[in-house]
Amino acid sequence: MGYTRFEEARILGARALQLAMGAPPLIKPKKGERPLDVATREFEVGKIPITVIEK
């Protein structure tokens, strides 16, 4: 399933906020990497823990 750019932005923003608030990353962060960068890499490898439900 592909996401629109708006859905992808919403997912990445939500996950980056979770990471910034202390949620454990599901991939090994690189030194100095920002939460948005970690969220983007999680999304690219398919490990982002957010589900989208279609209506």
PQR file with spaces between the fields and no chain letter, atoms N, CA, C, O and H, PARSE charges and radii, in Angstrom:
ATOM       1  N    MET     1       0.847   -1.177    0.000 -0.4000 1.5000
ATOM       2  CA   MET     1       0.000    0.000    0.000 -0.0000 2.0000
ATOM       3  C    MET     1       0.891    1.238    0.000  0.5500 1.7000
ATOM       4  O    MET     1       1.817    1.347    0.804 -0.5500 1.4000
ATOM       5  N    GLY     2       0.611    2.148   -0.886 -0.4000 1.5000
ATOM       6  CA   GLY     2       1.369    3.392   -0.927 -0.0000 2.0000
ATOM       7  C    GLY     2       0.633    4.480   -0.154  0.5500 1.7000
ATOM       8  O    GLY     2      -0.589    4.436   -0.013 -0.5500 1.4000
ATOM       9  H    GLY     2      -0.141    2.060   -1.539  0.4000 1.0000
ATOM      10  N    TYR     3       1.366    5.424    0.329 -0.4000 1.5000
ATOM      11  CA   TYR     3       0.780    6.532    1.073 -0.0000 2.0000
ATOM      12  C    TYR     3       0.912    7.811    0.260  0.5500 1.7000
ATOM      13  O    TYR     3       1.854    7.965   -0.517 -0.5500 1.4000
ATOM      14  H    TYR     3       2.358    5.459    0.214  0.4000 1.0000
ATOM      15  N    THR     4      -0.026    8.720    0.437 -0.4000 1.5000
ATOM      16  CA   THR     4       0.112   10.026   -0.182 -0.0000 2.0000
ATOM      17  C    THR     4       1.185   10.788    0.582  0.5500 1.7000
ATOM      18  O    THR     4       1.580   10.380    1.675 -0.5500 1.4000
ATOM      19  H    THR     4      -0.792    8.595    1.068  0.4000 1.0000
ATOM      20  N    ARG     5       1.650   11.874    0.024 -0.4000 1.5000
ATOM      21  CA   ARG     5       2.685   12.656    0.716 -0.0000 2.0000
ATOM      22  C    ARG     5       2.155   13.237    2.015  0.5500 1.7000
ATOM      23  O    ARG     5       2.919   13.473    2.951 -0.5500 1.4000
ATOM      24  H    ARG     5       1.330   12.206   -0.863  0.4000 1.0000
ATOM      25  N    PHE     6       0.833   13.472    2.077 -0.4000 1.5000
ATOM      26  CA   PHE     6       0.225   14.013    3.284 -0.0000 2.0000
ATOM      27  C    PHE     6       0.155   12.951    4.386  0.5500 1.7000
ATOM      28  O    PHE     6       0.422   13.235    5.554 -0.5500 1.4000
ATOM      29  H    PHE     6       0.213   13.280    1.316  0.4000 1.0000
ATOM      30  N    GLU     7      -0.205   11.732    3.999 -0.4000 1.5000
ATOM      31  CA   GLU     7      -0.234   10.639    4.970 -0.0000 2.0000
ATOM      32  C    GLU     7       1.166   10.349    5.493  0.5500 1.7000
ATOM      33  O    GLU     7       1.365   10.140    6.690 -0.5500 1.4000
ATOM      34  H    GLU     7      -0.421   11.501    3.050  0.4000 1.0000
ATOM      35  N    GLU     8       2.134   10.338    4.578 -0.4000 1.5000
ATOM      36  CA   GLU     8       3.512   10.070    4.993 -0.0000 2.0000
ATOM      37  C    GLU     8       4.014   11.149    5.950  0.5500 1.7000
ATOM      38  O    GLU     8       4.679   10.838    6.938 -0.5500 1.4000
ATOM      39  H    GLU     8       1.972   10.507    3.606  0.4000 1.0000
ATOM      40  N    ALA     9       3.704   12.404    5.666 -0.4000 1.5000
ATOM      41  CA   ALA     9       4.127   13.498    6.543 -0.0000 2.0000
ATOM      42  C    ALA     9       3.490   13.364    7.921  0.5500 1.7000
ATOM      43  O    ALA     9       4.143   13.616    8.934 -0.5500 1.4000
ATOM      44  H    ALA     9       3.164   12.656    4.863  0.4000 1.0000
ATOM      45  N    ARG    10       2.234   12.974    7.964 -0.4000 1.5000
ATOM      46  CA   ARG    10       1.525   12.823    9.248 -0.0000 2.0000
ATOM      47  C    ARG    10       2.123   11.678   10.061  0.5500 1.7000
ATOM      48  O    ARG    10       2.311   11.805   11.271 -0.5500 1.4000
ATOM      49  H    ARG    10       1.704   12.769    7.141  0.4000 1.0000
ATOM      50  N    ILE    11       2.419   10.570    9.403 -0.4000 1.5000
ATOM      51  CA   ILE    11       3.006    9.408   10.072 -0.0000 2.0000
ATOM      52  C    ILE    11       4.397    9.755   10.607  0.5500 1.7000
ATOM      53  O    ILE    11       4.711    9.462   11.761 -0.5500 1.4000
ATOM      54  H    ILE    11       2.266   10.466    8.420  0.4000 1.0000
ATOM      55  N    LEU    12       5.227   10.376    9.773 -0.4000 1.5000
ATOM      56  CA   LEU    12       6.579   10.726   10.196 -0.0000 2.0000
ATOM      57  C    LEU    12       6.564   11.742   11.336  0.5500 1.7000
ATOM      58  O    LEU    12       7.355   11.641   12.275 -0.5500 1.4000
ATOM      59  H    LEU    12       4.973   10.614    8.835  0.4000 1.0000
ATOM      60  N    GLY    13       5.661   12.723   11.252 -0.4000 1.5000
ATOM      61  CA   GLY    13       5.571   13.723   12.311 -0.0000 2.0000
ATOM      62  C    GLY    13       5.152   13.116   13.633  0.5500 1.7000
ATOM      63  O    GLY    13       5.700   13.452   14.683 -0.5500 1.4000
ATOM      64  H    GLY    13       5.019   12.805   10.490  0.4000 1.0000
ATOM      65  N    ALA    14       4.172   12.212   13.579 -0.4000 1.5000
ATOM      66  CA   ALA    14       3.696   11.563   14.802 -0.0000 2.0000
ATOM      67  C    ALA    14       4.796   10.701   15.420  0.5500 1.7000
ATOM      68  O    ALA    14       4.990   10.711   16.636 -0.5500 1.4000
ATOM      69  H    ALA    14       3.727   11.938   12.726  0.4000 1.0000
ATOM      70  N    ARG    15       5.510    9.961   14.583 -0.4000 1.5000
ATOM      71  CA   ARG    15       6.572    9.091   15.103 -0.0000 2.0000
ATOM      72  C    ARG    15       7.745    9.916   15.633  0.5500 1.7000
ATOM      73  O    ARG    15       8.328    9.573   16.661 -0.5500 1.4000
ATOM      74  H    ARG    15       5.353    9.953   13.595  0.4000 1.0000
ATOM      75  N    ALA    16       8.092   10.999   14.941 -0.4000 1.5000
ATOM      76  CA   ALA    16       9.183   11.851   15.418 -0.0000 2.0000
ATOM      77  C    ALA    16       8.834   12.450   16.772  0.5500 1.7000
ATOM      78  O    ALA    16       9.705   12.577   17.632 -0.5500 1.4000
ATOM      79  H    ALA    16       7.618   11.278   14.106  0.4000 1.0000
ATOM      80  N    LEU    17       7.578   12.819   16.975 -0.4000 1.5000
ATOM      81  CA   LEU    17       7.150   13.346   18.266 -0.0000 2.0000
ATOM      82  C    LEU    17       7.275   12.280   19.349  0.5500 1.7000
ATOM      83  O    LEU    17       7.730   12.566   20.456 -0.5500 1.4000
ATOM      84  H    LEU    17       6.870   12.716   16.276  0.4000 1.0000
ATOM      85  N    GLN    18       6.871   11.052   19.033 -0.4000 1.5000
ATOM      86  CA   GLN    18       7.012    9.953   19.991 -0.0000 2.0000
ATOM      87  C    GLN    18       8.474    9.782   20.396  0.5500 1.7000
ATOM      88  O    GLN    18       8.792    9.646   21.578 -0.5500 1.4000
ATOM      89  H    GLN    18       6.501   10.819   18.133  0.4000 1.0000
ATOM      90  N    LEU    19       9.357    9.790   19.398 -0.4000 1.5000
ATOM      91  CA   LEU    19      10.789    9.617   19.673 -0.0000 2.0000
ATOM      92  C    LEU    19      11.328   10.769   20.511  0.5500 1.7000
ATOM      93  O    LEU    19      12.118   10.554   21.430 -0.5500 1.4000
ATOM      94  H    LEU    19       9.098    9.900   18.439  0.4000 1.0000
ATOM      95  N    ALA    20      10.906   11.988   20.200 -0.4000 1.5000
ATOM      96  CA   ALA    20      11.367   13.159   20.938 -0.0000 2.0000
ATOM      97  C    ALA    20      10.894   13.120   22.393  0.5500 1.7000
ATOM      98  O    ALA    20      11.550   13.670   23.278 -0.5500 1.4000
ATOM      99  H    ALA    20      10.264   12.163   19.453  0.4000 1.0000
ATOM     100  N    MET    21       9.758   12.470   22.633 -0.4000 1.5000
ATOM     101  CA   MET    21       9.214   12.377   23.988 -0.0000 2.0000
ATOM     102  C    MET    21       9.739   11.159   24.742  0.5500 1.7000
ATOM     103  O    MET    21       9.299   10.894   25.861 -0.5500 1.4000
ATOM     104  H    MET    21       9.226   12.023   21.914  0.4000 1.0000
ATOM     105  N    GLY    22      10.678   10.409   24.147 -0.4000 1.5000
ATOM     106  CA   GLY    22      11.329    9.328   24.866 -0.0000 2.0000
ATOM     107  C    GLY    22      10.971    7.913   24.448  0.5500 1.7000
ATOM     108  O    GLY    22      11.421    6.960   25.085 -0.5500 1.4000
ATOM     109  H    GLY    22      11.035   10.624   23.238  0.4000 1.0000
ATOM     110  N    ALA    23      10.174    7.744   23.395 -0.4000 1.5000
ATOM     111  CA   ALA    23       9.847    6.394   22.934 -0.0000 2.0000
ATOM     112  C    ALA    23      11.119    5.714   22.417  0.5500 1.7000
ATOM     113  O    ALA    23      11.971    6.373   21.821 -0.5500 1.4000
ATOM     114  H    ALA    23       9.809    8.519   22.878  0.4000 1.0000
ATOM     115  N    PRO    24      11.250    4.411   22.638 -0.5600 1.5000
ATOM     116  CA   PRO    24      12.459    3.727   22.169  0.2800 2.0000
ATOM     117  C    PRO    24      12.457    3.589   20.643  0.5500 1.7000
ATOM     118  O    PRO    24      11.442    3.207   20.062 -0.5500 1.4000
ATOM     119  N    PRO    25      13.576    3.894   19.994 -0.5600 1.5000
ATOM     120  CA   PRO    25      13.657    3.720   18.543  0.2800 2.0000
ATOM     121  C    PRO    25      13.703    2.236   18.181  0.5500 1.7000
ATOM     122  O    PRO    25      14.224    1.422   18.943 -0.5500 1.4000
ATOM     123  N    LEU    26      13.158    1.889   17.019 -0.4000 1.5000
ATOM     124  CA   LEU    26      13.134    0.500   16.579 -0.0000 2.0000
ATOM     125  C    LEU    26      14.297    0.167   15.654  0.5500 1.7000
ATOM     126  O    LEU    26      14.431   -0.965   15.191 -0.5500 1.4000
ATOM     127  H    LEU    26      12.734    2.550   16.400  0.4000 1.0000
ATOM     128  N    ILE    27      15.130    1.159   15.393 -0.4000 1.5000
ATOM     129  CA   ILE    27      16.378    0.961   14.654 -0.0000 2.0000
ATOM     130  C    ILE    27      17.479    1.625   15.463  0.5500 1.7000
ATOM     131  O    ILE    27      17.203    2.438   16.345 -0.5500 1.4000
ATOM     132  H    ILE    27      15.021    2.079   15.769  0.4000 1.0000
ATOM     133  N    LYS    28      18.705    1.286   15.170 -0.4000 1.5000
ATOM     134  CA   LYS    28      19.818    1.892   15.912 -0.0000 2.0000
ATOM     135  C    LYS    28      20.069    3.301   15.362  0.5500 1.7000
ATOM     136  O    LYS    28      20.451    3.455   14.202 -0.5500 1.4000
ATOM     137  H    LYS    28      18.930    0.625   14.453  0.4000 1.0000
ATOM     138  N    PRO    29      19.856    4.329   16.194 -0.5600 1.5000
ATOM     139  CA   PRO    29      20.097    5.699   15.727  0.2800 2.0000
ATOM     140  C    PRO    29      21.585    5.969   15.526  0.5500 1.7000
ATOM     141  O    PRO    29      22.429    5.474   16.273 -0.5500 1.4000
ATOM     142  N    LYS    30      21.882    6.754   14.514 -0.4000 1.5000
ATOM     143  CA   LYS    30      23.262    7.178   14.291 -0.0000 2.0000
ATOM     144  C    LYS    30      23.564    8.334   15.241  0.5500 1.7000
ATOM     145  O    LYS    30      22.650    9.022   15.697 -0.5500 1.4000
ATOM     146  H    LYS    30      21.196    7.156   13.907  0.4000 1.0000
ATOM     147  N    LYS    31      24.821    8.541   15.534 -0.4000 1.5000
ATOM     148  CA   LYS    31      25.212    9.589   16.478 -0.0000 2.0000
ATOM     149  C    LYS    31      24.768   10.959   15.966  0.5500 1.7000
ATOM     150  O    LYS    31      25.053   11.330   14.828 -0.5500 1.4000
ATOM     151  H    LYS    31      25.563    7.981   15.164  0.4000 1.0000
ATOM     152  N    GLY    32      24.065   11.705   16.822 -0.4000 1.5000
ATOM     153  CA   GLY    32      23.621   13.045   16.486 -0.0000 2.0000
ATOM     154  C    GLY    32      22.397   13.118   15.587  0.5500 1.7000
ATOM     155  O    GLY    32      22.040   14.197   15.113 -0.5500 1.4000
ATOM     156  H    GLY    32      23.833   11.403   17.747  0.4000 1.0000
ATOM     157  N    GLU    33      21.759   11.993   15.350 -0.4000 1.5000
ATOM     158  CA   GLU    33      20.599   11.956   14.455 -0.0000 2.0000
ATOM     159  C    GLU    33      19.357   12.500   15.159  0.5500 1.7000
ATOM     160  O    GLU    33      19.100   12.165   16.315 -0.5500 1.4000
ATOM     161  H    GLU    33      22.049   11.117   15.735  0.4000 1.0000
ATOM     162  N    ARG    34      18.596   13.330   14.471 -0.4000 1.5000
ATOM     163  CA   ARG    34      17.390   13.931   15.031 -0.0000 2.0000
ATOM     164  C    ARG    34      16.222   12.930   15.000  0.5500 1.7000
ATOM     165  O    ARG    34      16.249   11.974   14.225 -0.5500 1.4000
ATOM     166  H    ARG    34      18.805   13.602   13.532  0.4000 1.0000
ATOM     167  N    PRO    35      15.200   13.146   15.836 -0.5600 1.5000
ATOM     168  CA   PRO    35      14.047   12.240   15.842  0.2800 2.0000
ATOM     169  C    PRO    35      13.388   12.083   14.476  0.5500 1.7000
ATOM     170  O    PRO    35      12.957   10.984   14.128 -0.5500 1.4000
ATOM     171  N    LEU    36      13.301   13.154   13.699 -0.4000 1.5000
ATOM     172  CA   LEU    36      12.694   13.055   12.370 -0.0000 2.0000
ATOM     173  C    LEU    36      13.518   12.172   11.446  0.5500 1.7000
ATOM     174  O    LEU    36      12.962   11.443   10.625 -0.5500 1.4000
ATOM     175  H    LEU    36      13.651   14.047   13.982  0.4000 1.0000
ATOM     176  N    ASP    37      14.835   12.232   11.575 -0.4000 1.5000
ATOM     177  CA   ASP    37      15.707   11.379   10.764 -0.0000 2.0000
ATOM     178  C    ASP    37      15.517    9.907   11.126  0.5500 1.7000
ATOM     179  O    ASP    37      15.478    9.042   10.251 -0.5500 1.4000
ATOM     180  H    ASP    37      15.286   12.824   12.242  0.4000 1.0000
ATOM     181  N    VAL    38      15.401    9.636   12.418 -0.4000 1.5000
ATOM     182  CA   VAL    38      15.182    8.259   12.875 -0.0000 2.0000
ATOM     183  C    VAL    38      13.823    7.769   12.382  0.5500 1.7000
ATOM     184  O    VAL    38      13.710    6.645   11.892 -0.5500 1.4000
ATOM     185  H    VAL    38      15.434   10.338   13.129  0.4000 1.0000
ATOM     186  N    ALA    39      12.798    8.600   12.507 -0.4000 1.5000
ATOM     187  CA   ALA    39      11.453    8.234   12.044 -0.0000 2.0000
ATOM     188  C    ALA    39      11.450    7.955   10.541  0.5500 1.7000
ATOM     189  O    ALA    39      10.800    7.016   10.082 -0.5500 1.4000
ATOM     190  H    ALA    39      12.890    9.513   12.904  0.4000 1.0000
ATOM     191  N    THR    40      12.170    8.762    9.786 -0.4000 1.5000
ATOM     192  CA   THR    40      12.241    8.567    8.330 -0.0000 2.0000
ATOM     193  C    THR    40      12.906    7.239    7.996  0.5500 1.7000
ATOM     194  O    THR    40      12.437    6.507    7.125 -0.5500 1.4000
ATOM     195  H    THR    40      12.699    9.525   10.159  0.4000 1.0000
ATOM     196  N    ARG    41      13.994    6.932    8.686 -0.4000 1.5000
ATOM     197  CA   ARG    41      14.664    5.650    8.428 -0.0000 2.0000
ATOM     198  C    ARG    41      13.794    4.474    8.844  0.5500 1.7000
ATOM     199  O    ARG    41      13.766    3.455    8.154 -0.5500 1.4000
ATOM     200  H    ARG    41      14.375    7.527    9.394  0.4000 1.0000
ATOM     201  N    GLU    42      13.076    4.598    9.972 -0.4000 1.5000
ATOM     202  CA   GLU    42      12.149    3.540   10.388 -0.0000 2.0000
ATOM     203  C    GLU    42      11.087    3.324    9.307  0.5500 1.7000
ATOM     204  O    GLU    42      10.748    2.188    8.977 -0.5500 1.4000
ATOM     205  H    GLU    42      13.099    5.425   10.533  0.4000 1.0000
ATOM     206  N    PHE    43      10.571    4.412    8.768 -0.4000 1.5000
ATOM     207  CA   PHE    43       9.543    4.334    7.731 -0.0000 2.0000
ATOM     208  C    PHE    43      10.083    3.645    6.479  0.5500 1.7000
ATOM     209  O    PHE    43       9.408    2.804    5.885 -0.5500 1.4000
ATOM     210  H    PHE    43      10.846    5.336    9.036  0.4000 1.0000
ATOM     211  N    GLU    44      11.298    4.004    6.084 -0.4000 1.5000
ATOM     212  CA   GLU    44      11.900    3.444    4.871 -0.0000 2.0000
ATOM     213  C    GLU    44      12.129    1.945    4.974  0.5500 1.7000
ATOM     214  O    GLU    44      12.007    1.233    3.977 -0.5500 1.4000
ATOM     215  H    GLU    44      11.847    4.687    6.566  0.4000 1.0000
ATOM     216  N    VAL    45      12.462    1.450    6.171 -0.4000 1.5000
ATOM     217  CA   VAL    45      12.705    0.010    6.322 -0.0000 2.0000
ATOM     218  C    VAL    45      11.461   -0.754    6.787  0.5500 1.7000
ATOM     219  O    VAL    45      11.512   -1.967    6.988 -0.5500 1.4000
ATOM     220  H    VAL    45      12.561    2.028    6.981  0.4000 1.0000
ATOM     221  N    GLY    46      10.347   -0.038    6.956 -0.4000 1.5000
ATOM     222  CA   GLY    46       9.092   -0.700    7.300 -0.0000 2.0000
ATOM     223  C    GLY    46       8.950   -1.080    8.763  0.5500 1.7000
ATOM     224  O    GLY    46       8.208   -2.011    9.077 -0.5500 1.4000
ATOM     225  H    GLY    46      10.306    0.948    6.793  0.4000 1.0000
ATOM     226  N    LYS    47       9.626   -0.400    9.660 -0.4000 1.5000
ATOM     227  CA   LYS    47       9.563   -0.738   11.083 -0.0000 2.0000
ATOM     228  C    LYS    47       8.818    0.299   11.901  0.5500 1.7000
ATOM     229  O    LYS    47       8.903    0.287   13.129 -0.5500 1.4000
ATOM     230  H    LYS    47      10.229    0.357    9.405  0.4000 1.0000
ATOM     231  N    ILE    48       8.100    1.185   11.260 -0.4000 1.5000
ATOM     232  CA   ILE    48       7.399    2.238   11.997 -0.0000 2.0000
ATOM     233  C    ILE    48       6.164    1.635   12.648  0.5500 1.7000
ATOM     234  O    ILE    48       5.377    0.979   11.965 -0.5500 1.4000
ATOM     235  H    ILE    48       8.031    1.195   10.262  0.4000 1.0000
ATOM     236  N    PRO    49       5.970    1.835   13.947 -0.5600 1.5000
ATOM     237  CA   PRO    49       4.878    1.177   14.668  0.2800 2.0000
ATOM     238  C    PRO    49       3.555    1.967   14.632  0.5500 1.7000
ATOM     239  O    PRO    49       2.914    2.159   15.666 -0.5500 1.4000
ATOM     240  N    ILE    50       3.161    2.414   13.451 -0.4000 1.5000
ATOM     241  CA   ILE    50       1.918    3.188   13.315 -0.0000 2.0000
ATOM     242  C    ILE    50       1.093    2.521   12.224  0.5500 1.7000
ATOM     243  O    ILE    50       1.612    2.197   11.156 -0.5500 1.4000
ATOM     244  H    ILE    50       3.681    2.258   12.612  0.4000 1.0000
ATOM     245  N    THR    51      -0.175    2.319   12.489 -0.4000 1.5000
ATOM     246  CA   THR    51      -1.084    1.684   11.551 -0.0000 2.0000
ATOM     247  C    THR    51      -2.064    2.703   11.005  0.5500 1.7000
ATOM     248  O    THR    51      -2.608    3.512   11.757 -0.5500 1.4000
ATOM     249  H    THR    51      -0.597    2.582   13.356  0.4000 1.0000
ATOM     250  N    VAL    52      -2.294    2.669    9.696 -0.4000 1.5000
ATOM     251  CA   VAL    52      -3.262    3.541    9.059 -0.0000 2.0000
ATOM     252  C    VAL    52      -4.485    2.706    8.701  0.5500 1.7000
ATOM     253  O    VAL    52      -4.371    1.683    8.026 -0.5500 1.4000
ATOM     254  H    VAL    52      -1.853    2.012    9.085  0.4000 1.0000
ATOM     255  N    ILE    53      -5.650    3.145    9.154 -0.4000 1.5000
ATOM     256  CA   ILE    53      -6.897    2.422    8.875 -0.0000 2.0000
ATOM     257  C    ILE    53      -7.685    3.200    7.820  0.5500 1.7000
ATOM     258  O    ILE    53      -7.989    4.378    8.012 -0.5500 1.4000
ATOM     259  H    ILE    53      -5.742    3.976    9.703  0.4000 1.0000
ATOM     260  N    GLU    54      -8.013    2.544    6.712 -0.4000 1.5000
ATOM     261  CA   GLU    54      -8.792    3.187    5.656 -0.0000 2.0000
ATOM     262  C    GLU    54     -10.278    3.092    5.984  0.5500 1.7000
ATOM     263  O    GLU    54     -10.751    2.084    6.508 -0.5500 1.4000
ATOM     264  H    GLU    54      -7.766    1.588    6.556  0.4000 1.0000
ATOM     265  N    LYS    55     -10.997    4.153    5.667 -0.4000 1.5000
ATOM     266  CA   LYS    55     -12.452    4.142    5.867 -0.0000 2.0000
ATOM     267  C    LYS    55     -13.148    4.229    4.550  0.5500 1.7000
ATOM     268  O    LYS    55     -14.378    4.233    4.501 -0.5500 1.4000
ATOM     269  H    LYS    55     -10.613    4.973    5.241  0.4000 1.0000
